[in-house]
Amino acid sequence: MNRITRTGWLAYGCAVAAVLIDQIAKTLAVTHLPEGVSHAVVWPLALRRTWNDGMSFGLLQSSGPIARWGFVAFSLGVATLLAVWANKSPRLPAVGLGLVMGGAIGNALDRALYGRVVDFLDVDALGFFPWIFNTADSFITVGVALLLLDSLRPQRPA
């Protein structure tokens, strides 16, 4: 069995932190935000709880047990592949991969628990981003941005 590298531990730690933060935020949203009611926080952020039956940003809207568990299996499969990649990655991509893993697992937990994903972050006031999203989506976005940033850096000699 392969041992976990230092950057692997970094990635897995980021994933665990992302899942914990995501699930705490979503629990607070479900218990304290009435569905569909918008609460302004600071421009452009408002909190408005909605449910997403589809994938990211409401794509592939679907319901039923096959879609539900298919999305869960897909998310966990992606997280597993990223975990293998993260164990072999330098530090910046490991952090990015950890955040993507954590976001995927956070949304998979929602699907397993509720059959859909809770969204609550609304920046519609910007005028060009009409989707409501959640902390898991935010972690995935930041993780992908870190991976893109790393891909643009000059390669270090081996």
N, C-alpha and C positions, 0 to 999 in steps of 0.2 A: 504494500500500500504506500502511496506517495505521502510524504510528510507535507504539512501545511507550512508554506513559506511566511516570512515576515509580512510581505505585501498581501498574502492571502488572508492573514489574520486582520490586517488593516481593512481589507475589503469586507470581510465578514462582520467586523465590528461596525463598519459604516452601515451595512445592511440591517443589522440588529437594531442600531440606533434609529434608522429610518422607519423600520416597522413599528417600533415602540412609539415614536413621535406621531406617526401616521394614525395608529390605532387609538391613541389618547385623543388626538384632535377629532377624529371621526366619532368617537364615543361622546365627546362633548357636543359635537354638532347634532348628533341624533337625540341626545337627551335635553339640550337647551335651545335648539333652534327650531321653531315651528316650520313645517315644510312650506316652501314657496314665499315666505316673508323675508324681505330684504332688510338687512341692518347695516347701515353705513358705518364703516370703521374709520378709515382715513382715505381720502381720494387717492387712487381710484378704487380701493378695495371695499367691497361690501361682503357680508356673509349672508348666504341664501341657500338653505338646504334643499337639494333635489336628489333624485335617484336616477342612476344611469344603468340601463339594461344592456348597453352596447360596450364597445371597446373605448379606447381613448377618444375623448371629445365626442362621445355619442355615436361613433361610427359602428356599423354592423349591428344596429339595434336588433335584439333577439331576446326571446324569453323561452322558458321551459327548461326542464332538467338537462336535456342534451346540451343546449347552449351554455347553461350555467356551469356544468361540470367540465364541459369542453374548454371554456375560458379559464377555469381553475387549473386544469391540466396543462394548458398551453402556457400560462403564466409561470407555473412551477417548473415546467420543462425549460423555459427560457432562463429562469433564475439558476437552475442547475447547470446549464451550459455556461452561463456567465461566471458561476462559482469556479468552474474548472479553469476558465480563461484568467480570472482574477488571480488565481494562485501562481500563475506564470507571468504576471504583468509587473511593470515598474509601478512606482508609487501613485502618480497622478491617474493613470488608467485604472488602477486598483480601486481608488476612491470613487471614480466615476462608475465603475462596474458595481461596486458595493451599493451605491445610491440607486442604480437601476434595479438591482436585485431586490433591495428593500422596497422600492415602489411596486414592483411586480408582485411581491409576496403580500404587501399590504392590500392591494386591490384584490388579490386572490382570496385573502381572508374575508373581505367583504362579501365576495360572491358566495363563499362557503357558508358564511353566517346568515346573510340576508337575501341571497339570490340575485343581488345587484350591488352596485357600488354607490356609496354615498358621496356626493359632491357638495361643496359648500363655499368655495372661494370664487367670488364673482368680481371681475374687473371690466364689466361691460361699459363702465363710465369712460374707458379709454376710447370707445367708439369703433374699435376695429377687432375686438376679441370677444365675441358673444357667448363663448362657452363658459360654463361653470365647471370648476375642476376641484381637485383635492390635494392634500399634501403628498400622497403617493405620486400623483401626476407631476407635482413640482420636483420631487426627488428624481424621477425618471428624466425630466427635462434637464435639470442641472447635471445629472450624471452623463447624459448624452453630450451636453455642451463640453464637459471636461474631456470626454473621449475625443471629440472633434478638435478641441484645443491641443490635446496631446498629439493628434495626427498631423497638426500643422507645424509642430516644433521640429527643428532640424534634428536629424538622427544623430545620436551619440555613437562614437566608435565602440565596437564590441570589446 
